[in-house]
Every structure is written in C-alpha cells, then in structure tokens.
Amino acid sequence: MSHRIRQIAAASCAIVCAVSLCGCSDNGYIGTVNGMQIPTGIYLYNVEFTAYNKASEKITEENGDTEGTAEVTVFTETIDGKPASTWVKDYALEQVKRYVAIEDLFSQYGLSLSAEDNEAINNYIATLDEDLGFYAQYYGIEESTFGEHYENLGIGKSSLRSMTENSYKEKYVFLKNYDTDGLTPVTDDEINSYITENYAAVKLLKVDLTDYQGLELKDEADIQAVKDLAQSYADRFNAGEDWVDIQYDFDLRQARFDAWLDAEDQYAEEKSSSTAEAASATAEAAPAEPAADEAAPAAQTAEAESATAEAEPAEEAPAEAPSTEVSAKPVVSTGDAEYDAYVQAAIDAATAEKKASADECDQFISKESSSLDADLTEYIWNTAADGKATLFEDTEDGNSIYVVVREDITTKDSWKETQHESLLHSIKEDAFEELLKSTYENYTVELNDYLVNTKYAPEKLKGIGK
C-alpha cells in the first residue's frame, strides 16, 4: 500500500443531491455526505487531480491518441454524453462518497491505525514542506514546496492528512474482508489458480554469444563452445546438481570477464600515464634551446633521428586476446608478459556472491506485463512447469542462449507470502469496489451549490485545464 495519496479509479455516476445548500458562504466545507462534513480541500483534490486526470485520460483514449501526445483541452469536450465540467464534478463527488464509505466501514469494523502508520503519515505530511529543488521544473509548479502548491490550490494540509489516513484505512478495510481471517477470505485454491494463470516462476541464465568485450563471436568453434557451456548448465541441473552451484559458476564466469575488461582498460590507462610521465621527465632533462649558430646542426640531428624512427618498427601493442574463454577461469596468453600478468591477476582475484538458496534465483514473470523479450516470454509460457532445464536460443538477435527452468509457482511459498496483499487486490479489486459502491450508493448528499457550481466550478480553478 503506497504511503502517497492513492489515485482512485472507480466508475463515475451522476450526482444526486438530496438537498443543495444555498448562499455564497465558504466555511471551509463543501457540504455533507451521509452526515459527514467534507472539507473543501478534499473535494478540490478530487476535482483538480483525481477527476481531471481521469477526464484527460478518457478523452485521450476516445480520440485514439494511444501515445498520449496530443494536447487535451478537457473543458471543451464531452465525456460519456456530459459536458466535461459536469463529468468532472460527478466523478469527484463519487470519490468523496467512496472516501466516506471507507471511513464508515473502518469505524464499523472497529479498526485502528498503528503507531507505525501514524508515523508514516506524519513523515509524508512533513515532506510536503521540503524544498522542491529540481522537481519544481519537472512538475511545472512555481512554488517552493508541495505544501505551498497545494495550499494555493485550496487544499490544506489537514485535508491532505485526512486523505492520506483514508488510504491507510482503505488497506485495513480491504484486508478485513479478504485476508486469510477476513469476512470473506480468499482461499489458497483461489490464489493458486490465479497465479498459475497469470505468472510463471523461472530460473534463467542468459549465456551471451560474445567475447569478454561483449563483441559478437564470429568463429564457429567459439560459438559452439558457448552453446556447449549453456548445455552443460542445463545437463548439470537435470542431473540433480543444486541450482545455487550452477548459478554461482555462471556468476563467477561473468565476474571474471568483467574483471578482464576492467583490467584491460586500467592497464592501458596506467601505460599511457607512465609514457606521459617518462616523456615529461625526458623533456625536463633535455638541454636548453641552442643558439642561432647551433640551430642548423640541431635541425640536422632531428632529421636524422626522425629518419631512424621511421625505419624502426613501432613498439607492438599487446596481441589481441583470445575471442572467448569458456573454461572455469580464463587464461590470458597474448605474448605480452606484462599485460598477461596484469590482466590474469585481476581475473584470478574476481569473486561472485553465492546465493543462500535456489529460491533467491527465482524470477516471477507476469503474463500481461513481462519485461522479457516477447519470444522468450512466449517460450516460457509454452514450457511445462516441470522443473526441467531447457535451452532457448534468441533468434531475434542471435547473440544469446537462455537456460530456462520453469517450476510450479504454487510451491513458491516465500514469494506468495511477500506478494499476498498484492495478489488479494488482483483477485478481489472489482469485488471491493462493488462493496464500497453498495455502501455509499444510498448516501444522502448535501452540497453548497454556490461553491460547487460557481466558486469552485472546475473550469475556473487554478492549475487545471489551462
């Protein structure tokens, strides 16, 4: 649950006001919902941020601007058959009613915020007074702090605190309904069914068909050697070897390649520095510039030295290192003893962290939002969750082979525990919204007509729709 104020996205419905308060007074409250006084700041936040952003999003979608690059002028548009201003007011009130429903259920269930929750809320509110620095330009605001920015939009810290507290209360109301000991708990079978359909648990090794410098291998023997290495990882696992040991060997090999590359760069840097120092020392030791009558012999000498230099072969750079090494520890043998010793020492000193357990090597891939290559994701989802290692060659770029082990995700108890609340939301989010809606749909709403439709009409508010 985020410690920031949650951006609510629930369906909009029309405002039905039982009684509209009259007059032009502004006593700091927009009106009442189910008898609860609603601070103007809470209403304005939902108009200026939640509802306006949702309106902009809907207009963008309806206009077919999938990239979100077209300029959106909200208040010249119609949304769901309503003028945008009316839609924004309706949606904002819907969120206020939702806010009240959470407050009501939280009280009804006898729940309370913990000391840790209150500390986190206090810390968040305190951050609003911190200097924005470079964030000001990013957010496009002129004030020096977020607190000042919200204040200038008519949203005081007391309203921000109440909304932040409400987001914490929402968490507990949700868990009271759907957690293991909740009113209508989500069962293990429901969780297992959901994660089996939507996630894959895998162990992956990406073995690149490149040399230690990251350059694509050209020699067929080198390419085959890397393919054989990938196959050896799969064979070792399928023969019963602990994945932790295989992962360690893989990580150590990469650490040694990284050390090789770093050492090569460092060696060149030190060599260059050493040469520069020697040249400087030679220049300092050289005799003063000759007098005019000595210039000709000196020039002749310089010409002779230049001719000699051209005749002598330049100092050879280190021979090109082998394109790849697939052994447990690369051995550098270029013919340049100094270079070889320098780089080999760095390779020998390279280390890798060994995982405490195979579970630490697990990756969990979402079917809908995988960050992996599309072809690899498809391969994973077509692979049986039987805990057997197979190979997938990336034909898209042809530069890597993956060792893939897909396992039964329902056995991943540690991951399920850490993701428990998130999984509950994925499974029960719609049901929770329906619960809240059924709670507030018959609320009596009394709003100050002047404040809603004149003073705080959305199209007149500072900072939005401009």
N, C-alpha and C positions, 0 to 999 in steps of 0.2 A: 504494500500500500504506500503510495507516494506521500511524502511529507509536504508536498506542494498541494495547492488547492486543486481538486480534481476538475477537469473539464468534462462536464456532463453531456452525454449524448443520448437523450431519450426522445421518443416521438412527440411531435407537437400536437396540441389540441387547442380549440378556441377558448378564450377567456369567458367564463360565465360568472359575472359579479352579482352576488345576491343584493348587495347594497353598495352604491357608489357614494363615497363621502364627498361632500360639497366644500366649496370655499377655496381660497388661494393660499391657505396657510401651509407652512412646511415645518413641522415639529420634529423632523428627523426620522419619521416613519412614513412609509408609503401606504400603509394600511394594515389590515389583519388578514391572516389565513387561518381558518379553524380556531379563531380566537387568539392566535399568537401574533403579537405585534412584530412587524417586519421592518427592520431598519432600512432606510432608503439606500444605504450603501450596498446591502445585499442584493436588492432589486437592481441597482445600477450596474453592479458587477455582472449580473446575468444578462443585462441588456447589452452592455458595452463589450463584453468579452465572449461569454458562452453563446448567446443568441446571435450576435452579429457575426462571429466567426462561423457558426453553423450556417447562417444565411449565405455568407460568401461562398462557403463550400458547396452548398446546394446549387447556387447559381452557376458556379464554375462547372459542376457536373452536368447541369441541364444544358449549358452552352457547348458541351462537348469538348471543353478545354482540359484534356487529360493531363497536360503538363502544368496546368495552373499558371500559365504565363500571361494570359490576357488580363487587362485591367478590369476590375469588377467595381461597378458603381451600384451598390446594393439598393439604395432607396429610389432608383428609377426602375426597378424590376418588380415582377410579380412572382410570388412563391406559393405554390400549391393553391393557386387561384386567389390569393390575397395580395394586397399591396405589401411590399416588403416591410414597411414600418409596422403594419398591423401584425404581420407574421412574427417579427422580432419581439414585439410586446407579448404576444401569445406564448411564444417559446420561453421567454424569460420568466413569465409567471408560472409556466409548467415546472420550471426548475426550482422556483421558490416553493411551490407546493411539494415538490419532491423533498426539498430541504426540511420542510415541516414534518413530512411523513417519517423521515429518519429520526428527527428529534422525538416524535411521538412514540415510535417503536422502541427506541433506545430507552426511554423512560418506562414504557410498558414492560419491557423485558427485565427491568431492574439492573441495567448495565452501568458501568462507570469507566472513566478513563484512568489509566495507570499513571503513576508518578513519572514514568519514562515518557509516556505520551505527552503529558503536560510540559515536560522539559523540552521535548522536541518541538512542540507548538511554540513555546516561548522563544526558542532559538530561531525558529523560522521568522517569527514576527520581528525579532531583533535584527535579522539580516536585512529587513526592508529599509533600515536607516543607514545601511552601509553605502559608502561612495560607489557609484556605478562604474566609474573609470571608463575603460574602453567599451563596456557593454552598452553605454548610453547610445553610442552611434549605431550599434547593432540593432538595438530595439527602437531606434528612431525617436527617442524622447529627449526633451530638453532639460528636465530636472536633474538634480544631482543624486537623488536616491529614489528607489522604488516607492518608499513610503510617501515621499513628496508627490511623486507621479500619481499614485492612487488618490491621494488627498485632493489633488487638483481635478480629478475626475469625479469627485463627490463620494469617494469610497474611503471611509476612515479605517483606522487600524482595528477598532472594535468590531467592525463588520468583517474585516479580513480574518480576525481571530475566530469569530463565530463560524465562518465558513470553513476554516482550517479544522476547528474542533469537529464540525459536522462531517468532514471527510474521514476523520478517525472513528467517529461514531458509526458511520456507514459500514466500516470494516467489521465492527463488532456485531452490528445488526445482521449483516450478511452471514457471518460465521455462526451466530446464534441459530440461524435457520438451517444451514447446510453442512456445518462441520460434523466431525465424527459423532459428537454427542449433541448435535443440534436437534431442532424440532422436526425437520425432515432431512435427515442426514444423507449425504451422497455415499453410496456403498462402494466397497472395494471393487466389486464387479463393474460398477459404472465407470469408475476411474480407469480400471484396466482396459475396458472396452474402448474408452475414449483415447487413451494414449496409444493403444495398438493401432487404431485407425489414423492417428494424426502425427505420431512421432516414430522415429527409428533410433535404436541405440546401436552405435557402431564404434569400433576401434579402427582407426585409419593410419596408414603410413603412406606418405607421398614420396616416392623414390624418383628423383629427377634424373632425366637422361641428359645430364650436363656434367661438365667437369667442375673442379673445385672453384673455378672463377665464375661459374654459372653460365658458361658458354655451351651451346648445343653440341653434343657429340656427333662426330661425322664418321669415325671409324666403326665399321660393323662389329669388330671384335670388342670395342669399348661398349657399344650399345648392348651387345649380348651379355657382357659381363654384368652390367647394371640390371638387366632383366633377370639374370640368374640370381643376383643378390635378392631382388624382390621375391622371387620364387622361393628362395631359401628361408626368408622370413615366414612366408605362408606355410611352408613344409614344417618348419620348427614348431609353429603353433599347433598345427594339425596333428603333430606327433605327440603333443601333450606338454610342451615347454610352456612355462609361465610367461604370459604376455609382458610382464614387467621387465623380464630379462631381455626380451626381444626389443621392446621399446627403448631400453637403456642402450643396447648396441646401436640401434638406429640413431638415437640422440647423440651418442658419443662420436659416431662417424661424422655426423653433421658438425659437431663442435670442432672436430679435428680439421675438417675442410675450412670452417670459418677461421680457425687459428692459422691455417696455411695462408689464406688470403690476407689476413691482417698482418702476418709476419712479412709477407712479400712486400706489402705497402710500406711497412715500417723499415724494412731493410733498405728499400730504395730511398726513403726519406733520410735515413741515417747516412747512407752512402753519399747522397747529394750534399748533405750538410758537411760531411767530412771533406769532400772535394773542395767545397767553397772555403772552408777554413784553411786548407792547405794552400789554395790559390792566394788567399789573403796574406798568409804568412810569407809566401814567396815574394809577393808584391812589396811587403814591408822591408824585406831583406835586400831587395834589388838596389843597385847604385843609383845615385841621383841622375837626372837627365843630363846627357853630355852637352858640352859647349858646342857652339855652332861649327867649329872646325873639326869636332869629333863626330858630328851627325852623320856624315857620309859613311864612314866605316861601320857605325852602328846600324845604319839602314841596310848596308850590305850583309851584315851579320844576321839581321832579322829575316832578310830574304832567304838566306841560306838555311836558317832554322825552319822557315816555312816550307821550303822545298823538302827538307828532311822529314818533316811531319807528314807531308803528303805522301812520301814514299813509304813510310812505315804504316803498317795496318793499325787501325784504331783498336783500343782495348775492347775485347769481346764482352758483351753483356752476358749475363747468365743464360745458359741454354734453356730453351723452352721446356718447362716441366712436363712430365707425362700428363696426357689429357685427363686421365681419371685414375683413381685407385679404388678398388672395391674390397681390399683386404681390411683386416681388423684395424690396422694402423698404417696409413700411407707412408711410404718410404720415398724420400725426395733424393733423386740422383740426377743432377743436371751436368755434372762435370766441374762446377764451380764449388770448390770445397767450402769456401767461406759462406756462400749463400746456402748451400745444402745444410751445413751445421746450424746456421741461424734459424732456418725455417723448420728443420727437423726438431730442434729443441722446443719450439713453440707448439708443434704438433704433439710431441710427447707430453707436454705439460697440460694439454687440453683436458677438460673434465666435463662431465654431464651429470645432472641430478637424476638420481634413480627414484622412480615413483614408489610410494609406500605400498600401493596396491593397484591391481589391474583396474579397479573402479575409477581411479584418478585419470586413467587414459580414455575413459568413455567420452564420446560426443553424442549429443542428442539432436537429431535433425528433424526440423518441422517440415511436414509435407507441404504446407502452404507458403512458408517463408524461409526456405533453405538458402543459406549464403554460399553453398557449394555450387560448383559448375552444374548446369542443368543436366548434362549427360551423366555425370557422376551421381547426382540425386536420383535420377531415373533408375540407374543401375542398382543403387542401394534399395530402392523400393521394390525392385523386381527380384531382389536376393532374399532367399529364405532366412528367417531369423533362427538359424540352427547353430550359431556359434562356430561355423567353419570359415576358415580364411580362404578367400578367392582373390584373383587379380583383376583389376580393371585398367586397361590402357587407355589413356586420354587421347583419342584420335583427333580431337579438336585442334590441338597444337602439337601433338605427338611428342611432347617433351617430358612426360611423366607417366609412372605406373603406380597405381594405388593398391596397397594391400588392404582388403576390406573384410572386416568381421562384423556381421550383423547378429545381434543377440536378442533374446526375448526381453523386451523392455519392461514387461510386468514383473520381472525379477529384480529390477533396479530399485531396491527399497530406499537407498540413500537419496537418490535423485527424486523419487516420488515424495519423499518427506520434505525436501527443500522446495519443491515445486507445488506442494499441497494446496496452498491458498490460490495460487495462480490457476491450477487445474480446476479447482472448485468454481472459480469465476468463469472459466471457459465452458464448463458444463452447465452452470446454473445462472449465468448472467441474464438471460432472457426471462427466466422464471422470477428472478429477483426484481427485475423492472416491473413485471406484472404484479408482484406482491406490493410494491410501492404504489403503483398506479391504483390498485384496488383499495389501498389505504387512503389515498388523497382524492379520489375521483368525486367524492361527495362532500368535500370540504366547502364550507362557506367562505367566500372571498369578499372582502370589503376593501376597496381601494379608493384613494383620493383621486378623483377624476382629473382635477387640475394638474396634479403632479405627474400622473401617468401620461396624459394626452397633450399637455401644454408645456409645463416647465421642463419635464424630462422626456418629451417626445424623442424617440431615438434619432430622428434626422437632425435634431437640434443639439445633440450632445457633443461636447468637445472630444475630439480624439477619434471619432469613428465616422466612417462614410465620407471622409474628407480626402 
